[in-house]
Amino acid sequence: MVHVASALRIFLAAFAFGTAEFVIAGVLPEVATGLGVSIPIAGYLVSGYAIGIAIGGPLLAVATKKLTRKTLILLLGTTFTIGQVLCALAPSFELLMAARVLVSIVHGTYFGIAAIVAVNLVPADKRGFAVALILSGLTVSNILGVPGGTAIGNALGWRATFWAVGALGLAATLAVALFLPARTGQSSTTGSFLREFKALGRQQIVTSLAIVILVMIGQYSLFTYIAPLLLEVTGLDTNIVPLVLLLYGVGATIGVFVGGRLADWKLMPSLIAILTTQAVAFTLLYVVSPYPLIMAIAVVFWGGVNFAFGSPVQSRVLAWAGDAPNLASALIPTGFNIGIAIGAVLGATLLESGFGYRHLPLIGSAALVLAVFIAIGSYWLERRSPAPLPQAAE
């Protein structure tokens, strides 16, 4: 129970990071007006954040590999809090961008290290649940953090949003400092940089990262444009769309924990089943998109299966990078963000080619079918040539 409580404190930090990443969308017009730039230019604050996670996160993870886990988490939490203060005080768009990139680099490293710490805090048969607890910080941030931060920005100005997120980060950092077990700080990786890179060559890690990218391509080729799809194809009222998206977030949170339980039960069979269900969900969205009630239910189901895959795939990466977890774990957020970027571009390309919003789920169907074949092939190779899981280096 103590270990679960410690993981809950890491969840609080994950919630803060998730809110920091996504809340900008809710106050983007106000930020643009306040800094004297156009909304499209302000939108680069989202792109810059994603690039910082994808590139800076892994580099910082390797550079700080000598630090103990607890020390690193506290350093990342402190930097995150300072970064939010810099965002709140930024007098220009350029300085706000710089502060956001700083936070994003810390973000990319944090989620990799947090997953490592979480699985080491609990028994082996609870590791999937521990990863799910961290991932749920992201989904809950969309349900509570983003609307809350947006409301604060609307009432008190966009700078107040960053102050609030900074306060949340400070609270999470203090909780970790006070209550995360001291022995957690003994779990640094002292091996060479070469070991970190060699671990990436294991087929289980390569295929898992490929699956992450494919799932995100499928998800964000559709989710990026889900609002206009619901309005134009499904015919939902403007006031109903936020409710459907809220239910999507609830479904996603439930899916995270279902995936965690399945990962603790039978990891690879569960992952293959989840990916297959995702492919079915995308096809279902294509079929039922013109029918409002069925479509609303399908979106909630889609949210659940989308986020169920995260715990199994991250648990697999951490298991097969046990002797060199820093770089491999930090590449998971990188894979997510690469997939998000590609998915958004593919969706835009499909629309610009003359296809309507209704056809967007078909990108997901194709991406997930490919992910299923990769997962099956990887599992077959793993069973054909069984090898012991690598152990943490001393």
N, C-alpha and C positions, 0 to 999 in steps of 0.2 A: 504493500500500500504506500509506503514511503517513496518507493521508486516511481510509482504512478504519479504521486503528487509532484515529484521533481519533474517528470515529463510534462505535467500540466503547466508548470512554470515556463518550460521551453515553448509550450503551446502559446502562452501569452505573448512571448516574443515573436513567434511566428505570426500571430494575429496582428501585431504591430507592423511587422514587415509587409504583410499582405495588404493592410490598410494603406501603408505608405505608397505601395506600388500602384494600387488601383484607384485611390481616392482622387487623384489628379483629374480623372475623367469627369468627376462631378463638379469640379470648380474650374474647369478649363476656360470657359468664357470669361469668368471673373479675373483669372490670372492674365489672360490675354489683354483685357482692358486695363488692368492695373499696371502692366509693364509696357503697354503701348505697342503690342505686336498683334498680328492677325491670329485668328484661331488656328488656321493650318500651321502657322509657325509655332504656336504654343504646343501643338500636337507633337512636335519633335521632342518634347519633354518625355513622352511615352516611349518613343523610339530610342532616345538616349538611355533611358533606364534599362530597356531590354538589352541593348548592346553592352552596357556596363555589366549586367548579370552574366551574359554569355561569354564575354572575353575577360573581364577583370576578375570575376569570381574564381575561376580555376587558377589564375595566376597568383592571386592572393592566398588561396588555399595551399599551394605548393610553397610559397614564400614564407608562410607562417607555420609550416609543418613541425617545427621544433618546439613550438609553444605547447604547453599542456592544454587539454581540452577546456577546462573551466576558465583558465586565463584567457584563451582565445575567445570564448563566448562572451566573457565580460568586456574584452577589448572591442569586439564587434558591436555589442550592445551600446557601449559608450560612444563609439564613433557614429553609430546610427542616430543616437540622441543629439549629438553635436551637429550632425548633418541636417536634421530637421530644424534645429535652431537657425542654421545658415540659410535654409530654404525660407524660413519665416522672415528673415531679415534681408534677404537678397534685394538689392536696389535695382537690378537689371535682369533681363532675360538670360544673358550669358552667365551671370553668377548663379542664377537659379538652376540653370542647366548643369553647371559644374557641381553644385551641391547635390543635385539629384543623381548625377553619375557617381559621386562619392558614396552615397547611400546605396546605390544599386550594386556596386562592387562588394560592399559589405554584405548586402543581401545575398548575393550569389554564393559567397563563402559560408554564410551563416546556415543556410538550409542544408548544405552538405554536412557540416560539422554537427548540427543539431540532430540530424538523423543518426550519425555515428554514436553520439552520446546517448540518444534515446534507446537505441537497441542494446547498448551496454548497461543500461540501468535496469533492465527487466530480464526475466528468464528467457531462454531461447524460444520457448513456445508462445511467448507474448510479443515477439519482436515486430510482427506485422501490425499488431495493435498499436505499438509505440510509434511506428512510422505513421500510421493512420492519424494518431493524435497530433503529430506535427503538421501533416497535410491539412487536417481539419482547420488549422489556424488560417489557412488561405481561404477555404470556403466560407468559414464564419466571418472572415473580414469582409467578404462580398455581401453577406446578409446583414451584418450589423455595422461593421467599421466604415464601409463606403457610404451608406446612407447617413450614418451619424456624422461622419466628417463633412459630408456635403451640407447637411443641415447647419452645422456649426459655421461653415463658410458662408452660407446664405445669410445667416443671422448676424455674424460678427466680422465678415470679410474673409477672403481666402487665406490671408496670413494666419488667422486664428486656427485654421485647419491644420497647418503645419505645427503650430504650437501644441495643439491637442495630441497629434500623433507623436510628437517629441516627448510629451508627458507620459504617454502610454509606453513608449520605449524605455523611458527612465524607470518607470514602475516595474517593467519586466526585468530590466537589468538588475535592479535592487533585489528583486525576488530571487533571481538566479544567484546573486552574490551571497545572499543570506541562507538559502535553503538547498541549493544544489550540493549533493554530497561532496565532501572534500576529496575523496578518493577519485572522483571523476577527473580531477586535475592531473592525475598520474598517467593518463592514457594518451600521451603524445606518441607520434610516430617518429622514430629516430632513424629510420632507414634512409637509403640514398634516394636522390631524385630519380636515378635510373630505375629503381624498383617501382616507383610511382608510375612511370611511363610504360614499363614492361607489363604491369598489371592490366593496362588498357587493351593489350593484345589478346586477352582471354576471350574466347568466342562468346561466353555468357555475358560479358560486359559489353562487347561490341554489339551483339544482337539486342540486348536490353536497351541500349542507347538508341539504336535504330528504331525500336518499337516506340520509345518515347517520342521521337521526332514524328513518326507516322501518325500516332494518335493525336498529337497536337496539330498536325496538318489537317487531319479530318475535322477536329473539333473547331478550330479557329477559321477554317474556310467557311464554316457555317455560322459560328457564334458571333463573328465580327459583324455579320449582317442579319442577325436573328430578328432584330426589331423591325426593319423594313419587310422582312419575309412575313412576320406575323401580321403586319399592317396590310400589306398589299396582296399577299397570296391567301393567308388565312382569313383576313377580313376582320381582325379583332379591333375593338375600339381602342383609341390611344390610351385611355385610362386603365385598360385591362392588361396591357403589355407589361407594365412594371410588376403587376401581381404575378403574372406567369413567370417572369424572370426571378422573382422572389422564390416562387415554388421550385424553380430550377435549382436555385442555391440550396434550398432545403433538401432536395433530392440528391444534390452533389455531396452534401455533408453526410447524409445517410450512406451514400455509396462509398465514401471514404472508409467508414468503419466496417461496412460489409466486406470491402476488399481487404482490410486489415485482418479480419477474422479468417477469411479464405486463405490468405497468405500463411497464416499460422497453421492452417489445416493441411492443405496440399498446394504448394506454391505454384509449380508450373502447370499442372492440370487446371488450377483455378485461373491462372493468367490467360491460358488459351481459351477457357470458357468465357471469361470476361471480354476478351477481344472479339470473339465470335458474336457475343451478344451486342457489342457495340456496332459491329457491321450490320446486324439485323436492325438495330435502333435507327441507324442512318437511313436504311432502306425504308423503314416504317415511316420516318419523317417525310420522305419524298412522296410516299403513297397517300398519307393522310393530311398533308399540309393544307388542302382546301377546306377541311372540315374542322371548325373551331374547337368544339369540345374534345374531340378525339386528339386533335393536334396539341391542345394544352396538356392533356394527360401524357402524350408521347414526349413532350419536351421535358417534363419532370422525370420520366423514365430515362430519357437520354442523359440528363444531368447525372443521375445516379450511376449509370454504367460507365459514363465518361470518367468519373473520378474514382471508380472502384479499382481501376488498373494501377493507380499510383503506388499503393502499398506493396503489392506483389513485385512490381518491377524494381522499386527502390530496394526492397529487401533482398532481391536477387543480386543486384549490383553490390550491395554492402557485404553480402555473404561471399561473393567471389573476388572481392578486393579486400579481404580481411587483413592481409599483410601490408597493404598500401592503399588505405581508404581515402586519403585526402583528395587527390586529384580526381579519382573516379566518382566520388560522391559529389564533388563540386561541378562535375560535368553533367550531372542530372539536370540542374536548373538551366545549364547551357542548352541541353537537348530540348527542354521545354520551350525555351525562347526561340531557338532556331525553328522549331516546328510551328510556333505561333507566327513568326514572321513569314515563313513560306506559305502557311495556310491562308493568311490574309491576302498575300499577293495572288495565290491561285484563285481565291474567291473573286478578287477584283478582275483578274484576267478572264474568268468565265463570264462574268457580267458584261465586261467590255466586248466580249466576242458575240454578244447578242442573245445569250441564254438568260433566262429569268431567274429570280431568286429561288424558285421552286427546285431548280436543278442543283443547287449548292450541296444538298445532302449526298449527292452521288459521288462527290469528291471524297467524302468521308467513307462511303461504302467501299470505294476502291482502295483507299489508304488502309482501312482496317482489314480487308481481305489479305492484302500484302503482309500486314503485321501478323496475322494469324499464321500464314505460311512460314514466316521467319521464326515465330515462336515454336511451331511444331518442329521445324528443322533443327533449331537449337536444342530443343529438349531431346530429340532423337540422337543428336551427336553426343549430348551429355550422358545419356543412358548407354550408348554404344561404347563409349570410352570413359567409364566412371573414374573419377579422381577425387581425392579428399579435398574438402574446402580448405583454402589457405588460412593459416593461423596468423594472428597478429605478431608482428616482429617485435622482438625484445629490444 
